[in-house]
Amino acid sequence: MDAVHRNRWLPLLVLAIVAGTMVVNVVTTGSLGVFDVVFGLVLGAFVWWSWPGRSGTHVDHRQAQQAAADGDVVVYWRPG
């Protein structure tokens, strides 16, 4: 399994860890603080925005070269 497929589970892992931390906070204190709610919303938005599977399928070098016509230039862009 290459790094691209492993990275798809990283945002979900972060979300699970933070959700677990919030559950422990609720169990120990009996309530959920305003900071926890705001942090959960911000984290949820970040996980949705950064999810690798949201942008569609990945095109590797071989597929890009096969799709290009003669004289076409293939430009690779890596966000971030």
DSSP file (Angstrom, degrees, kcal/mol; ACC not computed):
  #  RESIDUE AA STRUCTURE BP1 BP2  ACC     N-H-->O    O-->H-N    N-H-->O    O-->H-N    TCO  KAPPA ALPHA  PHI   PSI    X-CA   Y-CA   Z-CA
    1    1 A M              0   0    0      0, 0.0     2,-0.1     0, 0.0     0, 0.0   0.000 360.0 360.0 360.0 127.9    0.0    0.0    0.0
    2    2 A D     >  -     0   0    0      1,-0.1     4,-1.6     4,-0.0     3,-0.4  -0.274 360.0 -99.1 -86.5 174.9    1.5    3.3   -1.0
    3    3 A A  H  > S+     0   0    0      1,-0.2     4,-2.2     2,-0.2     5,-0.1   0.794 116.2  63.7 -64.9 -30.1    1.5    6.6    0.9
    4    4 A V  H  > S+     0   0    0      1,-0.2     4,-0.6     2,-0.2    -1,-0.2   0.921 106.4  42.9 -62.7 -43.1   -1.4    8.0   -1.0
    5    5 A H  H >4 S+     0   0    0     -3,-0.4     3,-0.5     1,-0.2     4,-0.4   0.853 112.8  52.3 -73.9 -33.6   -3.8    5.4    0.2
    6    6 A R  H >< S+     0   0    0     -4,-1.6     3,-1.3     1,-0.2     4,-0.5   0.869 103.2  59.1 -67.7 -34.9   -2.5    5.6    3.8
    7    7 A N  H >< S+     0   0    0     -4,-2.2     3,-0.5     1,-0.3    -1,-0.2   0.716  90.8  70.9 -67.6 -19.6   -3.0    9.3    3.9
    8    8 A R  T << S+     0   0    0     -4,-0.6     4,-0.4    -3,-0.5    -1,-0.3   0.783 100.5  46.1 -66.9 -25.4   -6.7    8.9    3.2
    9    9 A W  T <> S+     0   0    0     -3,-1.3     4,-2.2    -4,-0.4    -1,-0.2   0.581  91.2  83.6 -92.9 -11.3   -7.2    7.5    6.7
   10   10 A L  H <> S+     0   0    0     -3,-0.5     4,-2.4    -4,-0.5     5,-0.2   0.924  90.2  47.4 -62.7 -47.5   -5.1   10.2    8.5
   11   11 A P  H  > S+     0   0    0      0, 0.0     4,-2.3     0, 0.0    -1,-0.2   0.897 112.9  50.5 -61.3 -36.6   -7.9   12.8    8.8
   12   12 A L  H  > S+     0   0    0     -4,-0.4     4,-2.3     2,-0.2    -2,-0.2   0.884 109.3  51.0 -66.5 -37.8  -10.3   10.1   10.0
   13   13 A L  H  X S+     0   0    0     -4,-2.2     4,-2.3     2,-0.2    -1,-0.2   0.915 110.6  48.4 -64.2 -43.6   -7.8    9.0   12.6
   14   14 A V  H  X S+     0   0    0     -4,-2.4     4,-2.3     1,-0.2     5,-0.2   0.912 111.8  50.1 -62.6 -42.6   -7.3   12.6   13.8
   15   15 A L  H  X S+     0   0    0     -4,-2.3     4,-2.5    -5,-0.2    -2,-0.2   0.897 110.5  49.7 -63.6 -40.3  -11.1   13.0   14.0
   16   16 A A  H  X S+     0   0    0     -4,-2.3     4,-2.4     2,-0.2    -1,-0.2   0.892 110.5  49.9 -66.1 -39.9  -11.4    9.8   16.0
   17   17 A I  H  X S+     0   0    0     -4,-2.3     4,-2.1     2,-0.2    -2,-0.2   0.927 113.6  44.8 -65.2 -44.8   -8.7   10.8   18.5
   18   18 A V  H  X S+     0   0    0     -4,-2.3     4,-2.3     2,-0.2    -2,-0.2   0.900 112.8  51.2 -67.9 -39.6  -10.3   14.3   19.1
   19   19 A A  H  X S+     0   0    0     -4,-2.5     4,-2.3    -5,-0.2    -1,-0.2   0.909 110.2  50.1 -63.4 -40.4  -13.8   12.8   19.4
   20   20 A G  H  X S+     0   0    0     -4,-2.4     4,-2.3     2,-0.2    -2,-0.2   0.894 109.2  51.5 -62.7 -40.0  -12.5   10.3   21.9
   21   21 A T  H  X S+     0   0    0     -4,-2.1     4,-2.1     1,-0.2    -2,-0.2   0.897 110.1  49.3 -63.4 -40.3  -10.8   13.1   23.9
   22   22 A M  H  X S+     0   0    0     -4,-2.3     4,-2.4     2,-0.2    -2,-0.2   0.888 109.3  51.9 -66.9 -38.5  -14.2   15.0   23.9
   23   23 A V  H  X S+     0   0    0     -4,-2.3     4,-2.5     2,-0.2    -2,-0.2   0.922 109.7  49.1 -63.4 -43.2  -16.0   11.9   25.1
   24   24 A V  H  X S+     0   0    0     -4,-2.3     4,-2.4     1,-0.2     5,-0.2   0.899 110.3  52.3 -62.0 -39.3  -13.5   11.5   28.0
   25   25 A N  H  X S+     0   0    0     -4,-2.1     4,-2.6     1,-0.2     5,-0.5   0.907 110.4  47.2 -62.9 -42.2  -14.0   15.2   28.8
   26   26 A V  H  X S+     0   0    0     -4,-2.4     4,-2.0     1,-0.2    -2,-0.2   0.902 113.0  49.0 -66.5 -40.5  -17.8   14.8   28.9
   27   27 A V  H  < S+     0   0    0     -4,-2.5    -2,-0.2    -5,-0.2    -1,-0.2   0.909 117.6  39.8 -66.4 -41.5  -17.5   11.6   31.1
   28   28 A T  H  < S+     0   0    0     -4,-2.4    -2,-0.2    -5,-0.2    -1,-0.2   0.890 129.5  26.9 -78.3 -39.2  -15.1   13.2   33.6
   29   29 A T  H  < S-     0   0    0     -4,-2.6    -3,-0.2    -5,-0.2    -2,-0.2   0.695  95.8-128.6 -98.6 -20.9  -16.6   16.7   33.8
   30   30 A G  S  < S+     0   0    0     -4,-2.0     2,-0.3    -5,-0.5    -4,-0.2   0.407  78.8  59.7  89.1  -3.5  -20.3   16.0   33.0
   31   31 A S  S    S-     0   0    0     -6,-0.4     2,-0.5     0, 0.0    -2,-0.2  -0.966  76.5-118.3-150.4 166.8  -20.5   18.6   30.3
   32   32 A L        -     0   0    0     -2,-0.3    -9,-0.0    -3,-0.1   -10,-0.0  -0.946  34.7-135.7-110.5 122.0  -19.1   19.8   27.0
   33   33 A G     >  -     0   0    0     -2,-0.5     4,-1.8     1,-0.1     5,-0.1  -0.228  20.3-112.0 -76.0 165.1  -17.5   23.2   27.1
   34   34 A V  H  > S+     0   0    0      1,-0.2     4,-2.6     2,-0.2     5,-0.2   0.887 118.8  55.4 -61.8 -40.2  -17.9   26.0   24.5
   35   35 A F  H  > S+     0   0    0      1,-0.2     4,-2.9     2,-0.2     5,-0.2   0.900 105.8  52.0 -60.3 -40.5  -14.3   25.5   23.5
   36   36 A D  H  > S+     0   0    0      2,-0.2     4,-2.3     1,-0.2    -1,-0.2   0.905 110.8  47.0 -63.5 -41.7  -14.9   21.8   22.8
   37   37 A V  H  X S+     0   0    0     -4,-1.8     4,-2.2     2,-0.2    -2,-0.2   0.937 115.3  44.6 -66.7 -46.9  -17.8   22.6   20.6
   38   38 A V  H  X S+     0   0    0     -4,-2.6     4,-2.5     1,-0.2     5,-0.2   0.921 114.6  49.4 -64.0 -43.8  -16.0   25.3   18.6
   39   39 A F  H  X S+     0   0    0     -4,-2.9     4,-2.8    -5,-0.2     5,-0.2   0.897 110.2  51.5 -62.7 -40.1  -12.9   23.1   18.3
   40   40 A G  H  X S+     0   0    0     -4,-2.3     4,-2.4    -5,-0.2    -1,-0.2   0.898 111.2  47.3 -63.7 -41.1  -15.0   20.2   17.1
   41   41 A L  H  X S+     0   0    0     -4,-2.2     4,-2.2     2,-0.2    -2,-0.2   0.916 113.9  46.9 -66.4 -43.5  -16.7   22.3   14.4
   42   42 A V  H  X S+     0   0    0     -4,-2.5     4,-2.4     2,-0.2    -2,-0.2   0.924 114.3  47.6 -64.4 -43.7  -13.4   23.7   13.2
   43   43 A L  H  X S+     0   0    0     -4,-2.8     4,-2.8    -5,-0.2    -2,-0.2   0.905 110.2  52.3 -64.8 -40.5  -11.8   20.3   13.2
   44   44 A G  H  X S+     0   0    0     -4,-2.4     4,-2.2    -5,-0.2    -1,-0.2   0.911 110.6  47.7 -61.1 -42.3  -14.7   18.8   11.3
   45   45 A A  H  X S+     0   0    0     -4,-2.2     4,-2.4     2,-0.2    -1,-0.2   0.900 112.5  49.7 -64.8 -40.4  -14.5   21.5    8.7
   46   46 A F  H  X S+     0   0    0     -4,-2.4     4,-2.4     2,-0.2    -2,-0.2   0.911 110.1  49.8 -65.3 -42.0  -10.8   21.0    8.4
   47   47 A V  H  X S+     0   0    0     -4,-2.8     4,-0.8     1,-0.2    -2,-0.2   0.916 112.7  47.4 -63.9 -42.1  -11.1   17.2    8.0
   48   48 A W  H >< S+     0   0    0     -4,-2.2     3,-0.5    -5,-0.2    -1,-0.2   0.920 114.8  46.4 -63.7 -42.6  -13.8   17.7    5.3
   49   49 A W  H 3< S+     0   0    0     -4,-2.4    -2,-0.2     1,-0.2    -1,-0.2   0.844 117.7  41.4 -69.3 -34.6  -11.6   20.2    3.5
   50   50 A S  H 3< S+     0   0    0     -4,-2.4    -1,-0.2    -5,-0.2    -2,-0.2   0.414  78.9 126.1 -97.0   2.3   -8.4   18.2    3.6
   51   51 A W    X<  -     0   0    0     -4,-0.8     3,-1.4    -3,-0.5     4,-0.4  -0.458  52.8-149.0 -65.2 120.1   -9.8   14.7    2.9
   52   52 A P  G >  S+     0   0    0      0, 0.0     3,-0.9     0, 0.0    -1,-0.2   0.822  93.1  58.6 -62.0 -32.3   -7.8   13.4   -0.1
   53   53 A G  G >  S+     0   0    0      1,-0.2     3,-0.9   -45,-0.2    -2,-0.1   0.637  89.8  73.9 -73.3 -13.1  -10.7   11.3   -1.4
   54   54 A R  G <  S+     0   0    0     -3,-1.4    -1,-0.2     1,-0.2     3,-0.1   0.783  89.1  58.5 -70.1 -27.4  -12.9   14.4   -1.8
   55   55 A S  G <  S-     0   0    0     -3,-0.9    -1,-0.2    -4,-0.4     2,-0.2   0.438 110.8-112.3 -87.3   1.3  -11.0   15.7   -4.8
   56   56 A G    <   -     0   0    0     -3,-0.9    -1,-0.3    -4,-0.1     2,-0.1  -0.538  57.2 -19.7 101.9-169.4  -11.6   12.6   -7.0
   57   57 A T        -     0   0    0     -2,-0.2     2,-0.4    -3,-0.1    -4,-0.0  -0.375  63.7-114.4 -79.4 155.4   -9.3    9.9   -8.3
   58   58 A H        -     0   0    0     -2,-0.1     2,-0.6     1,-0.0    -1,-0.1  -0.712  20.1-149.9 -89.1 135.5   -5.6   10.3   -8.6
   59   59 A V        -     0   0    0     -2,-0.4     2,-0.1     4,-0.0    -1,-0.0  -0.930  16.1-151.9-105.8 119.0   -4.0   10.3  -12.1
   60   60 A D     >  -     0   0    0     -2,-0.6     4,-2.2     1,-0.1     5,-0.2  -0.265  31.4 -94.6 -84.7 177.2   -0.5    8.8  -12.1
   61   61 A H  H  > S+     0   0    0      1,-0.2     4,-2.4     2,-0.2     5,-0.2   0.890 122.3  51.4 -60.4 -43.8    2.3    9.7  -14.5
   62   62 A R  H  > S+     0   0    0      1,-0.2     4,-2.1     2,-0.2    -1,-0.2   0.915 111.2  47.5 -62.9 -43.8    1.6    6.8  -16.9
   63   63 A Q  H  > S+     0   0    0      1,-0.2     4,-1.9     2,-0.2    -1,-0.2   0.883 111.7  50.8 -65.8 -38.2   -2.1    7.7  -17.2
   64   64 A A  H  X S+     0   0    0     -4,-2.2     4,-1.2     1,-0.2    -2,-0.2   0.903 110.6  48.8 -66.0 -40.6   -1.3   11.4  -17.7
   65   65 A Q  H  < S+     0   0    0     -4,-2.4    -2,-0.2     1,-0.2    -1,-0.2   0.881 111.7  49.4 -66.8 -37.8    1.2   10.5  -20.5
   66   66 A Q  H  < S+     0   0    0     -4,-2.1    -1,-0.2     1,-0.2    -2,-0.2   0.842 111.1  49.6 -69.8 -33.1   -1.3    8.2  -22.2
   67   67 A A  H  < S+     0   0    0     -4,-1.9     2,-0.2    -5,-0.2    -1,-0.2   0.725  93.6  91.6 -78.2 -21.7   -4.1   10.8  -22.1
   68   68 A A  S  < S-     0   0    0     -4,-1.2     2,-0.1    -5,-0.1     3,-0.1  -0.519  71.2-137.4 -78.1 140.1   -1.9   13.5  -23.6
   69   69 A A    >   -     0   0    0     -2,-0.2     3,-2.0     1,-0.2     2,-0.1  -0.363  43.7 -67.5 -84.4 171.8   -1.9   14.0  -27.3
   70   70 A D  T 3  S+     0   0    0      1,-0.3    -1,-0.2    -2,-0.1     3,-0.1  -0.412 124.7  16.2 -62.0 131.5    1.3   14.6  -29.4
   71   71 A G  T 3  S+     0   0    0      1,-0.3    -1,-0.3    -2,-0.1     2,-0.1   0.328  94.2 132.3  87.2  -7.5    2.7   18.0  -28.5
   72   72 A D    <   -     0   0    0     -3,-2.0     2,-0.5     1,-0.0    -1,-0.3  -0.448  50.6-137.5 -74.6 151.2    0.7   18.4  -25.3
   73   73 A V        -     0   0    0     -2,-0.1     2,-0.6    -3,-0.1    -4,-0.1  -0.947   8.5-147.8-110.6 127.4    2.4   19.5  -22.2
   74   74 A V        -     0   0    0     -2,-0.5     2,-0.5    -6,-0.1    -9,-0.0  -0.858  13.6-162.8 -97.3 121.1    1.6   17.7  -18.9
   75   75 A V        -     0   0    0     -2,-0.6     2,-0.5     2,-0.0    -2,-0.0  -0.904   4.1-152.8-107.9 126.7    1.8   20.0  -15.9
   76   76 A Y        -     0   0    0     -2,-0.5     2,-0.4     2,-0.0    -2,-0.0  -0.841  13.3-175.0-100.2 133.3    2.0   18.5  -12.4
   77   77 A W        -     0   0    0     -2,-0.5    -2,-0.0     2,-0.0     0, 0.0  -0.994  10.2-168.8-131.1 128.7    0.7   20.6   -9.6
   78   78 A R        -     0   0    0     -2,-0.4    -2,-0.0     0, 0.0     0, 0.0  -0.945  23.9-133.5-117.5 110.3    0.9   19.6   -5.9
   79   79 A P              0   0    0      0, 0.0    -2,-0.0     0, 0.0     0, 0.0  -0.266 360.0 360.0 -63.5 147.5   -1.2   21.9   -3.7
   80   80 A G              0   0    0      0, 0.0     0, 0.0     0, 0.0     0, 0.0   0.421 360.0 360.0  97.1 360.0    0.5   23.2   -0.5
